Amino acid sequence: MFDFEATEEQKSLADSARRFAKERIMPVAAKCDAESKFPMDVFAAAHELGIVAPTIPAAFGGGGLSDLDLTFITEELAYGCSGITTSINANTLAATPIKLGGSTEQKKKYLGWLTKEPILASYATSEPNAGSDVAGMQCRARKDGNDWVLNGTKCWITNASHASFYVIFATENPELKHKGIGCFIIERAQKGVSVGEHEDKLGQRASDTNTVMLEDVRVPAAQVVAPPGQGFKLAMETFNVTRPDIGALACGVMKRAIDESVAYAKERKTFGVPIGQHQMIQQMLADMAIRYEATRLLVKRAAWGLDKGIRNPDRLLVRQGLRGRQRHANDHRRGPDLRRKRLREGLSRREADARREDFANLRGHEPDPTVGDRAKHVGVKSLHDRRPAWTALTFQRECEFSVRCACPTAVSLPSVPEQVLVVITIKKLQMGATPLSIHVAVDRERALQLPVVQKPQW
Ligand SMILES: Cc1cc2nc3c(=O)[nH]c(=O)nc-3n(C[C@H](O)[C@H](O)[C@H](O)COP(=O)(O)OP(=O)(O)OC[C@H]3O[C@@H](n4cnc5c(N)ncnc54)[C@H](O)[C@@H]3O)c2cc1C
């Protein structure tokens, strides 16, 4: 099914957020921006309304909204003020690593705290010399008995001055790069935590951004979300989950810019007419509207992909598009099927031909209603002679039998509620190769007897 229509619930979420932005955010936005001050009373009211970190699961007191739902709220709030919205949404950012990788106790304590009280939290990867290059962080985590001891500085941290707790990424050894990073929860009241001078920024001024200094901060095992070695992946997963919402925030700013520009174009007169009657101004406004619509569609699709468990849908598409344009401009001569496949995987012609044959052989086996009986030995033979292959069987009962899988091609199928989709993923042991996959539908009865493998084994 393909549908561009927001659900009734999403429309009503957007309405509430729009009203909140108009009544509570817009009246104070300019002052907060000028004074570089975050309005805690507005935040408390937003919390009361249930629009702070609303994707926290209901089990921990949250709204249990989807990532797509969240984009409807964020766009409306950002229309009012992107700075205030950044700080409100930083709670979702800080909650996400705990949601993705935390223990049940951590979720109960910290997600529960965020939903129960109007407190702020921070997420901290950035450092003076580690921004885009997250793996370059220097903040140290040293094991001491069962505890970890953290030392270092985190900078550009949203909500740092107000936060009741921080989700901090630190490394056991900077030379290990991404393999040394862990994720820790540190409470503001803990010994050794201090906050630096407020950053006086050019934009987003109503959002508090600050430095967090850690000096021999002792972190008990109960506050370790991911031990060193597992934190980098968690940080990247967190970005995956939270980035569409940053796009939604940008949409709110774009929409506001259009509305302000249209109002000004109607009001300001030159040569005896409102400037909106000049063709060049109309063109500029039309360009703004086009960019807004295109951005909004991209954001919605990315958030939709998240909810469906499709990993990096946009990166995949951009990659396909770029590779397709650069390397395979003449594929139209060889048929649409091959062209699609090559565009998807960025393959050379020879590789694509070999894969097409393999794929055709595999397709002969699907759908196979007896796969349930054989699923325990999912060791599908390598498709590529002499090369070993990884296999994994993944399905989750909790989410209506939809499949989540680390393989982008495998999750490109929609979930089928009446059936269980068992995805057998065959991944070549070749760095950078796009995994090849086959999809097999089995009936629900049989699938219930299958072992549930939560994580692919690679
Ligand atoms: C308002 C605000 C709030 C923030 N809140 C937080 C927060 O809550 N938590 C947190 O951890 N961090 C936060 N940050 C920091 C933010 O994540 C970093 O600013 C960001 O990661 C970029 O890092 P940087 O500023 O060091 O830029 P750099 O990494 O130094 O990049 C400089 C420029 O080089 C480009 N560049 C870098 N690498 C490449 C590459 N490989 N290829 C091409 N171009 C490249 C970048 O796009 C950029 O234009 C915040 C920043 C701001 C401005």
The ligand as a Gaussian input file, in Angstrom:
#p B3LYP/6-31G(d) Opt

LIG

0 1
 C       23.454000      23.905000      17.858000
 C       24.304000      22.694000      17.998000
 C       23.954000      21.705000      18.886000
 C       24.737000      20.565000      19.038000
 N       24.368000      19.611000      19.946000
 C       25.165000      18.532000      20.127000
 C       24.807000      17.551000      21.114000
 O       23.780000      17.649000      21.790000
 N       25.635000      16.496000      21.283000
 C       26.785000      16.356000      20.555000
 O       27.480000      15.370000      20.760000
 N       27.143000      17.267000      19.622000
 C       26.356000      18.346000      19.389000
 N       26.716000      19.293000      18.449000
 C       27.952000      19.127000      17.717000
 C       27.705000      18.615000      16.330000
 O       27.337000      17.270000      16.366000
 C       28.977000      18.858000      15.535000
 O       29.083000      20.253000      15.346000
 C       28.969000      18.139000      14.234000
 O       29.150000      16.769000      14.454000
 C       30.061000      18.661000      13.302000
 O       31.275000      18.617000      13.941000
 P       32.259000      19.873000      13.922000
 O       31.483000      21.085000      14.272000
 O       33.459000      19.515000      14.729000
 O       32.655000      20.002000      12.394000
 P       33.788000      19.194000      11.659000
 O       33.622000      17.736000      11.908000
 O       35.109000      19.805000      11.989000
 O       33.426000      19.528000      10.160000
 C       33.761000      20.797000       9.564000
 C       33.244000      20.790000       8.139000
 O       33.885000      19.756000       7.391000
 C       32.909000      18.886000       6.816000
 N       33.407000      17.505000       6.875000
 C       33.824000      16.828000       7.947000
 N       34.197000      15.583000       7.615000
 C       34.021000      15.492000       6.278000
 C       34.206000      14.452000       5.333000
 N       34.657000      13.244000       5.710000
 N       33.885000      14.693000       4.049000
 C       33.431000      15.920000       3.665000
 N       33.231000      16.930000       4.524000
 C       33.517000      16.723000       5.805000
 C       31.665000      19.058000       7.672000
 O       30.488000      18.773000       6.941000
 C       31.730000      20.520000       8.059000
 O       31.211000      21.322000       7.027000
 C       25.929000      20.434000      18.273000
 C       26.291000      21.416000      17.359000
 C       25.491000      22.546000      17.224000
 C       25.911000      23.595000      16.224000

